[in-house]
């Protein structure tokens, strides 16, 4: 039938209207920014906006303490130091993540170790984490990829068995829940990002939750984000006892964050609804494996990622993506080009110019095949955007485009040419 002919071959496109869009910022942010400027200071300790932002965040997440940072990358670094990670320690994390997850590990001169993933949720498994533990292992950085919670019960059980700290990387997973608990509140620390590409934005920024509710832990975490200075009450102690960076959030970021937090629930509700609807619509399409969310979990879809089954389809992943884009369905082939450990920094084992430190402490190497499930995911992944501004018709069109391309390239079905 003519309407089934792929657009890339001259057929009619599935998507003939623009995707829904909207403004992320408005008068609410302007109001907060004007108030911040009228304070006559933009320094977090003297102003009130960062404090108010954190109070609002703490209320949403049900935590007693959190610390603001200049980025999500900084948040992870702060949490690692608060967890006591130091030279030569090993930290287990995910091979499919942004570089921001591993930067803090290396800045502490610790050694990243990568655990393999569930092929359907794209998150670390407890079994893989356990298989990577050595006497040097001190912490696990759990990445909740694309808003999808990892198996925290299993991971926490392994961590407690071996006396390891758990840091949750929640940069992509605002308001996601695991068995009724918000991710970021389950491990020892939760790390969030407010850069311009996350659920909410302050341009750049981040937060660390301190889930022990220990004031000493909070003060240690707070100090590491501010050169190890102590700024509690009216006391200022500028005699740092350990090396620490300056990762302070400004009052301008805090001001925007206050307004953004008011929109967070509706943003996450819309993304959850759209992502789950897409999964329902493409479940059962031969050759297409939807982004799996485990029962009892809530995914808030920073993006949607499906994988292809090359045994069922006659095309490559790149050809599938090209055909889908031609149908007007925005997508990209893959998420990151290759697992983190196959990227140049790890292949050269050179975090610092002309040095193999800290990798040479243990002589660790990062070879192809280290995490076979992760490598397969990235070779077969199709990444699609999800936005709170999308309409139900947008999601229906996305599903129709995926079905159309999959049917065309199915090895078992007839093609329209």
Secondary structure, DSSP 8 states (H G I E B T S, - for coil): -GGGS-GGGT---S--S------S--HHHHHHHHHHHHTT---TTTSSHHHHHHHHHHHHHT-SEEEEESSHHHHHHHHHHHTT--TT-EEEEESSS-THHHHHHHHTT-EEEEE-B-TTT-SB-HHHHHHT--TTEEEEEEE-GGG----HHHHHHHHHHHT-EEEEE-TT-TT-EETTEETTSSSSEEEEE-STTSSS-SSS-EEEEETT--HHHHHHHHHHTBTT-B--TT--B---SS---B----HHHHHHHHHHHHHHHHHHHHHHHHHHHHHHHHTT-TTEE-----TTEE---SEEEEEE-TTTBSS-HHHHHHHHHHTT---EE-SSSS-GGGSHHHHHT-SBTTB-TTGGGTT----TTTTHHHHHHHHHEEEEE--TT--HHHHHHHHHHHHHHHHHHBSSS----
